[in-house]
Amino acid sequence: MAKKNTAMMEQYQEIKDQYPDAFLFYRIGDFYELFNEDAVRGAQLLELTLTARNHKAENPIPMCGVPHKAAQGYIDTLVDQGYKVAICEQVEDPRLAKGMVKREVIQLVTPGTQTENSSETAKDSNYLVSVVYDVTKASYGLAYIEISTGELKVTKISDEDLVIDEIINLSAKEVVVDNSVAETVTSKLKKLGILVSNQETTNDSAAQAVLENITDDAEKMALNTLLAYVTETQKRSLAHIQNAIEYRVNSFLKIDHNSQYNLELLKNIRTGKKSGTLLWVLDDTKTAMGGRKLKQWIERPLITPAVISERQSLVETLLDNYYERNELREALIKVYDLERLAGRISFGGVNGRDLIQLKSSLSQIPQIKHVLNELETPGFDKILANLDDLYDVNQLIEESINEDAPISVKDGGIIKSGYSDKLDEYRDAMKNGKYWLAELEANERQATGINNLKVGYNRVFGYFIEISKGNLAKIDADRYSRVQTLTNAERFSTPELKAKESIILEAQEKSRSLEYDTFVGIREKIKEQIPRIQKLASAVSSLDVLQSFATVSEEEQFVKPVFNQAKKLKLINARHPVVEQVMGTQKYVPNDVLMDQGTEIQLITGPNMSGKSTYMRQLALIVIMAQMGCFVPAEQAEMPIFDQIFTRIGAADDLISGQSTFMVEMKEANQAIQNATENSLILFDELGRGTSTYDGVALAQAIIEFIHKNVQAKTMFSTHYHELTDLSDELPNLENVHVGAVEKDGQLVFLHKVLAGAADKSYGINVAELAGLPADLLKRAQVVLDHLEQINNHEQSVTSAPENKQPDPVLETQPTETDEQQLELFKVETKTAAPKLSQVDEKIIAEINQTDLMSKNPMEIMNLVYKWKQKLSKK
């Protein structure tokens, strides 16, 4: 007969059944315990010691645990790995419980709802996304929230791929879906390592307040699903959630996730870190919320001229006023993360030190307003209007909270004296009680003559008089009543001491309770002002990004770009902002980018490593910076406003979908061709390399011709297919440029300068030499290259020969000392008349004429030559 579970394990299992996909942290005393499968997996993931409950039982229960005071680190570890954690606490006083103490899950922590941030991640946003599908309108509703700040946005998207793209751009770790979303979508998300959670859409009346401006059905469904999931998992106040803001992806410069990745806007491709990115260059923000807003502006540059111009004007004003900008920066340094402070106030997790940080931040607002007023720029009026110094909140904290308030909110020491009369009474009672105890100790020492007599306290026996055993003979037997015997001492009490103890302990208990209640009351008053705090935070964060733009622009000598409607692109001595930062201005070679209205495509040739990709990326980053409202790295900048940027730079297989490099190239090329407009920017780097030479050239030429004829977008196309340079004779809006390189003393020297015209060759073997390949290998490669070029030249001469002239059947080569180890194509003696060919000769020549040598690699060509030579030797 199976042994029945204990009451505690029954309670555990009942709660665990409600959260089968989460680790259950079950609170027992000072520990969170994990049982059964949670314990086995948890011990492995968290590197804990796995033990067992009921060791002597036939089937002991696996268990492991973590101290509740250190639990946050363990929770973060699990959540960072994509797991959910249900935190189960005691929800009633054990002294009042009948039977098992009642326990409930007080919060479900998931990858998308994690709100704890370290100093390293303070400038990062953690978005939880929801997706639903509206069958009636064949569109997706997508909403996202940053729970720690209350940011809430929603949009409508028509295409499944665009939904995936938006989720990737948001760097979402978790997506909530209902049953309307197809398996194809959730499957793709899971392959990307994103946690997919299910939540049925509800119409929660409590959430309607933040949805008041939303009218689209799909967007409402997405918001309701998202807020239902947040409410269910957080189980706490969410008063800081802001009204939903509707946006459209095409209202900003559209940059798909592949382009964001290739351009390294926020994350370095090699390291995955911030260093070496556009964000790294532009981030001189002084607040965490400013850092987060900068990321948002990089991800969503503007396309509305008036708004871009407004930002530019503010940056220009701050750049021109050095001293005022420095005053502003000094004030911003002292502003804490108002957005996340508002979140903690809403959650009820704020402590006294947090409120002191809020007060300190609010104290800087008058100085910030003063600086902006000194600038006398009308453009700052919108920001000034939202710079509410919340004087009432500042004063409330000033009057009530101690500057050195402890972290704990339940141990006292938070509320200032003079704020609460009742609290002051309790404190006086405790203070007087301590005086009375000190006086009692002095009097008893004098009365008994025992100098080491002391009055002490512990939780079991309360207050006591302690006398060492060597001095017991000095006291009358009936002077005290014994309460505890120790090895070297006896402890006593008196009726007067017990009476005073009651007064002191009651005052301590009531004081702590009243102080906590007072703090909660203060917190609730501040909680009512969360919308004002959030509006202030938004204004301060925007101002922080603008001063960052101004500071970086001054330090790096950026210029203000000018926009035109004539599709004219003119960048004089433009630089790549990131590469220049790494190399230094003394080493970086600037370049002009000149594409007037009559030039839509630049065909870029030149050696590998010469800087073609840098030249292309440089243009994309300058466009993004300009449309953010920032100044740009150039001596002069004039450009149109672009609506989209498409890039195909770099080569990598898509392992998730099982697609090769070439397939990825073609899909990204198709994405650009199908969606680009005449106002878009297309950057294609070495397109067509993943197939045979003729296939690659054919596809590359067809793509260029299609863009030229049908899309007419500004396009940069770098290539090693020199055959394509002839297109400039056929396509009036295409021009050739190349990145210069020269051979000096047998060595290749990169000029890193973009020049007009096509490059004469690719210098691939020279680049291989720079990479350190063996000399013998390079010599062999040169020989093979010479043969291939001769073959190609011969084929070209055959193609261009008059119809009545028969091409030479063989290619005669003169062997050199370096050719001795090669297989010869043919050995033909020079004669005045061509020899009569045998059937074997004619067959081999036919095979040669039919063979596409340019599609073969050197080894394949050698094998063919060997086969032909074998046939000839058997004649």
N, C-alpha and C positions, 0 to 999 in steps of 0.2 A: 504493500500500500504506500503510495507516494506521500511524502511528508508535506503537510500544508505549510504554505509560506507564512512568515511572520506578518503581523499587522503592518509593520513598516515596509516590508517588501511588497505587500499587496498595494499599499498606497503608492509606492514607487512605480510599480508596473502600470497602475491605472493612469498615472500622469504620463508615463513613457508612451503608452498607447496613443495618447493624444498628439504626440510629436515623434512619430516613427522615423522621420528623416533628419532628426537633430540629435546631437549629443545632449543628454540631460545632466546638468550640474545640479545635483540634489543636495540641499544644505542640511548637514547634521552637525550641530555645534559650531565649531570654528572652521569646519572643512566643507568643501563641496565634494561629494562622492559620486563616482561613476560605477555602474554595475553591469554585469553580463557583457554583451557584445560591445557596448560603449566603453567598458573598462579595457577590454582586450585591444580595441583599436586605439583608444585614447592613450593607453600606456605606451604604445608604439609611436604614435605621432608626437606625443608630448615628452617622451623619454622619462616616463614615470615607472616606479616599481609596481609591478602587478602582484597583488596579494589576493586573498580569498576570504569570503565571509562563511562562517560555519565550516572550518577546516575539517572537522571530523565527520561531516555529513558525506553521504554517498556521492552527491554531486555538489561540491562547494561552489558558491557564487563568486565569480571573478569580480574584483573590485580594485579601484585605485582612487586617489584623492589629491586635492590641492588645497592649500590654506585659502580661506576666503579673502584675506587681505592681499594675496598675491594672485588672485584668480584672473584679473584682467589680462595679464600677460599671456596666460594659457588660452584664454578665450580668443584673444587676438591671433594667436598662432593658428588655432583651428579655423577661424573665419578667413584668415589670409590664404589658407589652403583650399577655400571653397566650401567649407562645411557650415552648418547652422548649429547654434548653441542655445538651448533652452535653459534659462536660469530659474531654478526652483527654490523659493524661500519659505520660511515659516511665516504665516500670516496671522498668527494669534500668539498671545502671551502663554508660554509653557506653564506658568504658574496657575493660569486659569483654565487650561485645556483639560477636557475630560477624555481620557484615552489618548489616541495619537494626536500630536500637534498638527493642526491643519496646515497644509503646504499647497502652494500654487505657483505656476510659472508666472513670473512678474515681467519677463521680457524674453523675446526670441531675437537673438543677435544673428544676423545673416550678412553675407558679403556686401549687400546693397544697403543695409541699415546700420552699418557700423558707424559710430559717431566719435569714438575716442581717437584723438590725433596726437602724434608726437610732434616735436619741433621740426623734424625732417619732412613731415607730411602736412604741415599747417597750411601750405599754399596749394594743396591738392583738394580737388572735389571728388566726392564719392557718390556717383549718381545711381539711383535705383530707377529702372525703366519699366514701364508697362506697355504692352502692345495688345490691341484687339483688332478684329476685322469686322467691318460693317458690310455685310453681304449686299444690302440694298443699294449701297452707293459704290460698291467694289473698291473700298479704300481702307487703309489702316489708320487707326488712331494711335498715336505714340505720345506718352507723357513721361516726364522724368522729374525726380525730386532729389534734393540734397537735404537729407533729414537734419543734419547738424546745423544748417543755416536756414532751412525753411524755403529755399528757392524751389519754385514749382512752375514748370513750363509744359506746353502741349502743342502738338501739331498734327496735321493730316498728311499722309503720304500714300501715293497711289500704287507704288511698285514694291514688290517683295525685296528686291536687291537694294533698293534705296533705304528700306527699313533697316536691313542688316548694316548698311554703310553708316547710317546715322547712329546706330547702337555702338558700332566700333569707334566712331569719332568721339562719342561721349565717354569712351573707356569704361563702359558699364561692366560690373562684375556679376550683376544679377538682373534678370529680366522676368517680370511677372506677366503671365498670359492667362487668358480664359480659354474655354473650349472652342472659341471661334477661330483660333489661330491654327493654321495647318501644320502638320508634322514636318513638312519641308523646312519651315522657318525654325521651329524649335530644334530640329536636327542640326541645322547649320550653326545655331547658337551654341549647342553643346559641343560641337567639334571645335569651336573657337575657344573652348574652356570657360564659357559663361554659364553660371548656374541658372537654370530655368525653374521658376516656382509657379505653381498653379493657384489661381484665386478666381472664384466666380464673381462676375460683375454684380454689384448691388447699387441701390440708390439710397445711400446713407444721407438722411436729412441733415445730420451734423456736418457733413462735408459740403453742403450746398452753398455755404457762404463763400467759399473760395472759388466756386464755379460760376458765380453770378454773371460774369462777362462772356462765358463760353456758350455758343449756340449750336455748334456742329455736333451731331449725334455721335459720330465716331470718337471725337475728342472727349465728349462727356463720358462715354463708355470707358475710355482709357483712364481718365481721371478717377472715376468711381472705382475701377478695379485697383488702381494704384493706392488710393487712399484707404480702401477696405483692407488691403494687405498691410499697409503701414499701421493702421489702427489695431489690427489683430496681432501683429508682432510686437509692437512697442508697448501696448498696455499702459500708457502714461499720457499726460497732457501733451497736446500738439498745438498749443495756442500760437506758436511762432510760425506755423505754415502760412506762407504768403498767398495772396490771391493768384490764381493761375494766370499766366501770361501766354497768350497765343502767339506763335511765330510760324514763319514759313521758311523752309530751307532755301528757296530761291530768292529770298529777300536779302541775302548776304552773298558775298563772293563764295561760290560753291567750290569746295576742295574735297574730293572724295578721300576715303581713308588711305588708299594706295598712294595718292599724291602727298597727303600729309606725312605718310611714312617715308616716302622717297625723299622729300624735301627736308626731313628731320626738323619739323617745326617745334615739337615738344619733347621728342625722345630721340636720343642718339641711336642709330641703327646698330652700331657695334656693341655699345655698352648698355643700352636701355636706360641710360641716365639723362639728366638735364644738360650736363656739360656737352658743349659742341653743338648746340641747337640754337634756333632763332630765339627761343624763350631765354636761353642762357645769356644771349647778347643784350636783349632788351630789358631784362628784369633787374631794375634798380629800385623796385618798390620797397617801401618801409613797413608795410603792414601785411599780415597774412591775407586779409580780404582783398587787398590790392593785388597781391600775387595771383589770387584765383581769378580776379577780373581780367588781368592781363592775359591769362590763358584763354579766357572766353573771347577776348578781342582777337587773339591770334587765330583761333579756330573759326571765327565768324567775322572776317573783314567786311567792310561796308560796300554798298554799290550805289548809294544815294549821294550825289555830289554835294548837296547842301549840308548833310550831316558830316561828311568827310571834311569839308571846308571849315565847319564849326570846330571840329577837333583840332585841325591844323592851326587855326587861329589861337586856340588856347595854349597849344604846345609852343607856338611862336612867342606868345606873351611871356610864358614862364622861362623860355630860353633867353629872352632879351633882358630879363630882370633877375640877375644872378643872386643878389642879396636877399630879395624877397623869396626866391625859390629855396635858398638855404634855410631861411627861417621856417618855411613851410615843411621842409624835410625834417628839421629838428623837432617840430611839433608832431609830425606823423610818427616818428620813432616811438613816441610815448603813448600812441594809441594802440590799444589791444584789439583782439579780434571781436569786434562788436557783434558780428553776425552769429558767431558760435557762442558768445556770452548770452545772446538772446535765446538761443536754443537751449542752453543749460538752465536758464531761468524758467523756460517753459517746461522742461522735463522735470524740474524740481531737484536737479542735481547740483545747483549752484551753491557755493559756500561763501563764507565771509571774505576770503581773499579774492574771490571772483568779483564780488561787489566793490571791493576796493579798486580792482582793475577797471571796472566800469566807471567809477568815480574819477579815477586818474585820466581815463580816456576823455570823459566829458569835460574835464578841466582844460583840455587842449583846444576845444572847439572855439572859444572866444579868440584865441590867438590866431587860429587858422582863418577865421572870418576877417580879422583885422588885416591880415596879409592880403587876402583877396580884395578887400575894399581899397587897399593901398594901390593895387594894380589898376583899378578903375577901368576894367575891361568888361563891357556889357555881356560878353559871352559867358562870364562866370556867374551871371545872375541866377541861372537855373540851379547851379550847384549851391550858391549862397542861400537860396530859398529853402533848401533841404538841410542846411547845416543848423539844425535845432540843437542847442546846447543842453536841453533837458534840465534846466536849472532846478526844477522841482525834484527830479530824481537825484541829482547831484547833492542837493541840500539834505534830502532824506538820508542818504548814505552817510554824508558828513556828520549828521547829528546822531546816528544810531550805531554805526559799525566801527569797532576798534581797528586802528590802522594795522596792528599786529595780530589780527584775528587768526585763530588756529584753523587748520584744515577741517577738523571735525565740527559738525554743527550741533552735536548733542552733548558735548562735554563742557559747555560754558565758555566764558571768556570772549564772546563775540560782541555782545551789546555794550555800548558805552554807558557809564554811570550818568544818571541824570535823564536818560531817555524814558525809563519806566519807573514810576514811584514804587510800585509793588516789588519790582525786582530789586530796587535799592534797599527796601526794607529787609528782604531776605538776606541780601549781602551784608547788611549791618548786623543782622542776627548771627550770621556765620563769623563775621569779623569779631564781634563782641564775645562770641563763644570761644574763639581762639585765644582772645585776651584772658578770658576766665580760666581756660585750661592752663595757660602759661602761669597765671597767678596761683592756681591750685598747686601746680608742680613746685613753685618757689616756696609756698607756705608749708607744704608737706615735707620738703627737704629740711626746712628750718625746724619744724616740729619734731621730726624723727632723728635729725642729725645724720641722715643718709644723703650724702652729696650726689651719689649717682642714681638716686630715685628719679624715675621719669614717667611722664604720662604719654601713652601711645594709643594706637588705634589699629584694629584689623576688622575685616568684614564679618568674621564669625562672632567675635565677642564684643565688638564695639570698642568704646573707650575703656582704658584700664590703667592702673598704677602698677608699674613693674619694679620689683625689688630683688636684687641678687640674693642668692641663698646664704651668702656670708654675712648678710646684714639682717636676716630675718629675726635674730634675737633682739634687735634694737626696737622692734615695734610691739605694741600691746596686741594680744591675741584677738581682742574684740574691736580693734580699730578699723579693720577692713574685712570684707568678705572675699574669700578666695574664688577666682573664676577659672584659672588655668595654671597648670604646673609645667614648667620647662626643665630642661636638664640643669641649667645654672641659675634659674630664677623662678619666682612665683609672681603671678599677676592677680591683682585685686581690684575691687570696685567699692563704691559707696553709694548710698541712696541719692546724694546730691549729684554725684557724677552721672548716674543713670538718668536723672531728670534733665540734666544739661545736655546729655547725649541726645535725648529725644528731641530737644529743641534744635540742636545744631544739625542733626541728620535730616530732620524735617525741612529745615531751611535750605540745606544743600539740595535735597530732592526736588523741592518746590521751585528752587531757583533755577536748576537745570531745565526742568520742565517748562517753566514760564519763559526762560530765555530762548529755548527752542521755538516755543509758540510765537514769541515776539519776532524772532527771525523769520519764521514762515509768513507772518503777517506782513513784514517788510517786503519779503520776496513777492508776495501776491500783489502788493501795491505796484511794484516795479513791473510785474508781469503784465499789468494792464497797459503799460506804456511800450510794449514790444514793437507795435507797428511804427512808433516814432523812432525807436532805436534802429530798426531795420532801414528806415528811410535815410537816417543819418549815415548808417554804414554804407549804403549804396553811394551816397554823395562823396563820402571820404575815400572809398575805394576807387572811384572814377578819378578823383583828384590825384590820388597816389599814382595811378597809371600815367596820367598826363605829365606829372612832374618827372616820372621815370623816363618817358619819351624825351622830354626836354633835356634832362641830364645826359642821357646816352647820346643824343644828337649833338650836344655841345662837345662832349668828350671825344666822339668819333668823327666829328666834322661832317655830319650829315647835312643835307640840304632839303629845303621845302620843295616837294614836287608840284608841278603844274599840270592840270588835267585839260584835255581837249576832246572835242567830238569828231575830229578829223582822222581818227585812227593813226595818229602820228606818234611814233615811239622814238624818243631821242634821249639817250642817257650818255652823258659825257664823262669819261673816266670813272665809270661805275665799278664798284667793288662788291665782292661777296662778303656780307657782314660777318659771317662766322669764320670763314677761312682767313680773312684779314685779321680777325681777333686772335686766331691761333698763331699765324705766321708773323704778325706785326706789319705795320704800314711800310717799313723800309724794304721788306722782301716781296710784298704783294704787288703784282702787276695789274693796274686797272685797265679796263677796256671800254670802248664805246659800243653802244647798241643803237644802231640807226636803222629804223624801218619806217619809211614814210607811208603815205596812203597808198602808193602804188607798189609797195613791197609787202607781200603777205607771208612769204616763206623764206627763211634763211636756211640754205643747205650748207652744213658745217662739215668740213673735212680736216684732217690733220692726224698726227700720231696719237696713239694711246698715251695716256699720262700727260698730254700737253695742256689739258685744261678745258676740253670741249664741254664736259659735264658741268664743271664749275661755272663756265660761262652761261650755260642754260639755267642752272639752279639759281645763279645770281639774279637773273631777270625775274624768276618766279618770286624769290624772296623780296626783291625790291617792290614788285607789284603788291604783294601782301602787306608789307610795311606801309606803303603809300595809302592803301585803302583802309588801313587801320587808323589813319590820321597821323602816323609817325613820319618823321623826316627820313630820308633815304641816303645810302652811301654812294654819293656821286658828286661831281662838281656842278652838274646841271641835269635836271630831270624833267622831261615832259612826256606825258603818256595818256592814252585813253583809259577809261574805267572799264575793267574787264568784268564779265559776269561769272566765268568759270575758269578753273585751271585744271588741265589734264596733263599728267606726266607719265612717261614710260621710261624710267631711268633705273638702271641696274637690272640684274637678272637673277631670278630665283624660282625654284619649283614651288608650286602650291601643294604641299604635302597633305593638307587637310582634305582637299577635294581630289587628290591624286592626279593633278594636272602638271604637265611638263613646263619647263621654262618657255618654250615656244608657244604653247597653248595659252599660257598666262599673258605673254606678249600680245598675241592676237586678240584675246578678250579685252585687254586694256586698250588696245588700239581701236577696237570696235566700239568700246564705251565712249571714247573720245569722238570718233567719227559720227556716231549716231546722235550724240547729245550736244556737241559743240555748236555754237552759233558764230556769227561773224564777229561777235564781241568777246569771244573766248580766247584763251591762250593755250596752245598745245606745245608740249615739249616731248619729242621722241628721240631717244638716245640709242643708236645702233639697232634700229628695228629690223627684224628679219634675219638675225644671225643664227637662229636655231634650226635652220633647214639648209638644203643644198644652196650653193652659190647662186645658181640661176633662179631657183625658187625665191631666194631672199631678195635678189635684185628686182625680180618681177613684182613681188608683193610691195616692196618699198616704193618702186616707181608708181605702181597703181595707187597706193595710198597717197603719195604726194600729189598725183594728178587729181584724185578725188577731192582732197582738201582744197586744192587750188580752184577747182571748178565749182564744187558744190557747197563747201563750208566757208571758205574765205576768212578763216580765223588766222590771227597772228600765230605763226608756227615756226619753231626751230627744229630742224631735223639733222642730227649728226649721223655720219655714216662713214664706213670704209669702202663702200661701193663707189669707186671713182667714176664708174660708168654713168652714175646718176648726175654728175656735174654737167653733162650735156643738156640736161633738161632746161637749163637757163636759156637755151636757144629757142625752146618751144613754149615755155611758160613765162609770160611777160611779168608776172608778179613774184617770180622766184629769183633770188640772187645767191651766188656762191660766196662764201667766206671760208677762211681756214685759219687754224691756229698755227702760227709760224714755228718752224724748227729748222736748224741747220746742222750740218755735219762739220765738225772742226777737229782736225787731227784724228780722223777716224771715229770720233765720239759724237753722239747725238746731243745737241744742246737745245733745250726747249726755250722758246722765247715767251711763251704764255701770252702772246699778243695776237688778237684776232685781226686778220688782214683781209682785204678784198680778194676775190678770186678763189680758185680751187687749189688744194694742195697737190703737189706733184706725185707724192707716194705716201704710204702709211708708216714706213719705218718700223714695221713690226719686229724685224730681227734686231734692230738697234735697241728697241725697248727690252727685248728678251735679254740682250747683253747687259743692259743696265740692271736687270733683275738677277744677274749672276749665273745664268745658265752656262754649262761647260762649253769651252771653246770649240771642241770637236763637233759637238751638237750644232752649234751656231754655224760652223763652216759647212756642215752637211745641209742645214736648212737653206743656206745661201745658194748652194748648188741646185737643190730641188727648186727653189724659187726661180732661178735663172732658166731652168728647163721649162717650167710652167709658163713663164712669161714668153719664151720663144714659141712654145706651142700656141699660146693665145694670139701672139702676133701673126703666126703663120695662118691660123684659122681666120683671123681678120683679113689677111691679104687674100685668102681664098674667097672669102665672102665678097670682097670688093673687086675681084678679078673680072674682066670682060667675059661674056658668055662663051665666046669662041676660043678662049684661052684655057687650056687644061692646067690645073694646078699640079705642082710637083707631087708625086705620090709619096715621097718620103721627106723627112726633115733631116738635113745633113748637119751634123755637129762635129766640131773638131775637139777631140779629147784633150784634156790637159792633165797635168800631174795629179791634180786633185780628183780627177774623174776616174782614176784607174780602178777603183773598187766598185764603180757603178755598172749596172747592166746597160749596155748600149741598145738604143732602139734598133738601129740598122747600121751596118758598115757598108757604105756605098762608095765605090771607086768613081773618080771623076772621069767621065767619058764624053766624047763629042756627041754621042747619040744615046738616047734613053734605051736601056736594055729591054728586051722583050720579057714581059711578066708571065710567070706561071699562074696556074689557077690558085695555088696556095697563096702566092704573093697578092693576087687580086682580092682574094677573100680577106686577107689580113688588112689590106689597105681599106677595104670596105668597112671592116670593123673599126678601124681607126677613125674613119670619117663619121661613123655613126656614134662614136663614143663621146659622151659629154665629159671631157677631161676636167672642166672647171667645177663639176659637181663631185669629183673624186678627191680623196685625201692622198698624200704622197705614197702611203703604203699600198693603197688600192691601185694606183698607177704602176707602181713597181711590179705588182702581181700580174697586171695585164701585160706589161713588157716581157716579163719572164715567160708568160704563156705564149706570146707571139714568137719569142726567140726559140722556144721549144719546137713550135710548129715549123719554123724555118730550118731548124737543124735536122728535121726528119725528111726534108725534101729529097 
